[in-house]
Amino acid sequence: MKLKLIVSFLLLTTCLAAFSQENQSRKTKKNSSTVVEEGLIKVSIMYPFAEGKTFNMEYYENSHMPMVAGFLGPNLVKYTIEKGVASGIPNAPLPFMAIGSFYVKSLSDYQAAIGPNRDAIRSDFPNYTDISPVILVSEVVR
């Protein structure tokens, strides 16, 4: 009987410790994500869907975005790449083929880095798309 109680106690203690560690890990991830993104500038480069237009995601992911990220230096916190899969409305056309986003600390530093490299960035467009992008600059508030 004592052995069963000891084993039960050990199992319960182990489960509680694992649950506590997992819960703490979630809190840390959530908090660190919030701290990292709040107040950052987000530059979203959106490529609208249009019949007959093309977009080479592999090139964009492996060549274009890393090239632009390299121009941004230590101002860059992270970048993301999204591939459009559907509209929010059933059977409606896809609004965007892709969206690339750069999260930076300073808009003026972003502009200073992009300005002298604008021609290199634009001349790379034909390597992956024939779509003119729409650019939105925003501040991350949460």
C-alpha positions as CSV (number, residue, x, y, z in Angstrom):
1,M,0.0,0.0,0.0
2,K,2.8,2.4,0.9
3,L,4.6,1.6,-2.4
4,K,1.4,2.5,-4.4
5,L,1.1,5.8,-2.5
6,I,4.8,6.6,-3.1
7,V,4.5,5.8,-6.9
8,S,1.3,7.8,-7.2
9,F,2.9,10.7,-5.4
10,L,5.9,10.6,-7.7
11,L,3.7,10.4,-10.8
12,L,1.6,13.3,-9.6
13,T,4.7,15.4,-8.8
14,T,6.2,14.7,-12.2
15,C,3.0,15.6,-14.0
16,L,2.7,18.9,-12.0
17,A,6.3,19.8,-12.7
18,A,5.9,19.2,-16.5
19,F,2.6,21.1,-16.6
20,S,4.2,24.0,-14.7
21,Q,7.2,24.1,-17.0
22,E,5.1,24.0,-20.1
23,N,2.8,26.8,-18.8
24,Q,5.9,28.9,-17.9
25,S,7.3,28.3,-21.4
26,R,4.1,29.5,-23.1
27,K,4.1,32.6,-20.9
28,T,7.7,33.4,-21.8
29,K,7.1,32.9,-25.5
30,K,4.0,35.1,-25.4
31,N,5.7,37.8,-23.4
32,S,8.9,37.8,-25.4
33,S,6.9,38.0,-28.7
34,T,4.9,41.0,-27.4
35,V,8.0,42.8,-26.2
36,V,9.9,42.2,-29.4
37,E,7.2,43.4,-31.8
38,E,5.5,46.3,-29.9
39,G,6.6,49.7,-31.3
40,L,8.4,48.2,-34.3
41,I,7.9,49.5,-37.8
42,K,6.5,46.9,-40.2
43,V,7.0,47.3,-43.9
44,S,4.6,45.1,-45.8
45,I,5.3,44.5,-49.5
46,M,2.1,43.0,-50.9
47,Y,1.8,41.5,-54.4
48,P,-1.9,41.6,-55.6
49,F,-3.3,38.7,-57.4
50,A,-4.2,39.2,-61.1
51,E,-5.0,36.7,-63.8
52,G,-2.0,35.9,-65.9
53,K,0.5,37.3,-63.5
54,T,3.4,35.2,-62.1
55,F,5.3,34.9,-58.8
56,N,8.3,32.7,-58.2
57,M,8.1,32.0,-54.5
58,E,11.3,30.0,-54.4
59,Y,13.4,32.8,-55.8
60,Y,11.6,35.4,-53.6
61,E,12.3,33.3,-50.5
62,N,15.9,32.2,-51.2
63,S,17.3,35.3,-53.1
64,H,15.2,38.5,-53.1
65,M,14.2,38.7,-49.5
66,P,17.6,37.7,-48.1
67,M,19.2,40.3,-50.4
68,V,17.0,43.1,-49.1
69,A,17.3,41.9,-45.5
70,G,21.1,42.2,-46.0
71,F,20.7,45.9,-46.9
72,L,18.9,46.6,-43.6
73,G,21.7,45.5,-41.3
74,P,21.2,45.7,-37.5
75,N,18.0,47.8,-37.9
76,L,16.2,44.6,-39.0
77,V,14.6,42.6,-36.2
78,K,13.0,39.9,-38.5
79,Y,11.3,39.3,-41.8
80,T,8.4,37.1,-42.8
81,I,7.2,35.7,-46.1
82,E,3.6,34.7,-46.7
83,K,2.2,32.8,-49.6
84,G,-1.5,33.6,-50.4
85,V,-3.7,30.6,-50.4
86,A,-7.3,31.9,-50.3
87,S,-9.5,34.9,-49.8
88,G,-11.4,35.4,-46.5
89,I,-14.6,35.1,-48.5
90,P,-15.5,31.6,-50.0
91,N,-15.1,31.5,-53.7
92,A,-13.7,35.0,-53.9
93,P,-10.5,35.6,-55.8
94,L,-7.2,35.5,-54.0
95,P,-6.4,39.1,-52.9
96,F,-2.6,38.7,-52.8
97,M,-0.2,36.2,-54.3
98,A,2.4,36.9,-51.6
99,I,3.3,39.4,-48.8
100,G,6.8,40.0,-47.6
101,S,7.3,42.0,-44.3
102,F,10.3,43.5,-42.7
103,Y,10.1,44.4,-39.0
104,V,12.6,47.2,-38.2
105,K,13.5,49.4,-35.2
106,S,13.6,52.7,-37.1
107,L,11.8,53.9,-40.2
108,S,14.4,56.5,-40.9
109,D,17.2,53.9,-40.8
110,Y,15.1,51.6,-43.0
111,Q,14.7,54.4,-45.6
112,A,18.4,55.3,-45.4
113,A,19.3,51.7,-46.1
114,I,16.8,51.2,-48.9
115,G,17.3,54.5,-50.7
116,P,20.8,53.8,-52.1
117,N,19.8,50.2,-53.0
118,R,16.4,51.0,-54.6
119,D,17.7,50.3,-58.2
120,A,19.2,46.9,-57.1
121,I,15.9,45.9,-55.5
122,R,13.8,47.0,-58.4
123,S,16.0,45.4,-61.0
124,D,15.6,42.1,-59.2
125,F,11.8,42.1,-59.6
126,P,11.7,40.5,-63.1
127,N,13.6,37.5,-61.5
128,Y,10.5,36.5,-59.5
129,T,7.4,38.5,-60.6
130,D,5.7,40.7,-63.1
131,I,3.4,42.2,-60.4
132,S,3.8,45.8,-59.1
133,P,3.8,45.6,-55.3
134,V,1.7,47.7,-52.9
135,I,3.7,48.8,-49.9
136,L,2.3,49.6,-46.5
137,V,4.4,51.0,-43.7
138,S,2.8,50.6,-40.2
139,E,3.7,50.6,-36.5
140,V,3.1,47.4,-34.6
141,V,0.9,48.3,-31.6
142,R,0.4,44.8,-30.2
